[in-house]
Amino acid sequence: MINKITNPIMEVLTGTDNIVVPQFISGIHNGRTLDTDGWTETVIPAGTVVITDGAGNYKPYPHDAAVAATYYTATDTIPDGKSVGDIKTEAIPAKYQASVSGWDICGVVYSTVDAKKPAVSIMTAGQVNKTAAPWVLSTIETALKTACPGINLVTDEEA
């Protein structure tokens, strides 16, 4: 695939990039353009895990959508000790899918880009603040550490 890398000027908010990726040590030379088929977000945020099929194709690691909390309303059967407005079901944060068959983790997006122009820097060594990452890493944390031992996952206090 030939990429036109000169993009028209546009605004992409990158206000948390340096919080999510507080340290960049090295990455894949010249970056890569990601396959965004099936990607529903308008941007690919810093900290997004990237996967490859080993044949030159790269894409953002798919994630499940977050589920909002629900609250008791006046029309619900409300159990003892609960009242209208109390949490009925807890929110479920967005997290990475457990695995993607035929694809391997290769790094992390260094800075936020527009998903319509997905040319990214892929970090292979540095720090990622897992508390500030765009999606919960728990489902793939071990796989990320194994595939990219140069990426150190830190928390807010350590970043």
Protein Blocks (a to p, Z undefined) as FASTA:
>chain_A
ZZdfbdcdddddfklmmmmmmbcfbdcehiaaddfehiabfbdcehiacddehnopacdd
ddddddddddddfkbccdehiaehiafbdcddddddfbdghiacfbdcfbdcdfklmccc
ddfbdcddfklpmbdfklmmmmmmmmmmmbccddfklZZ
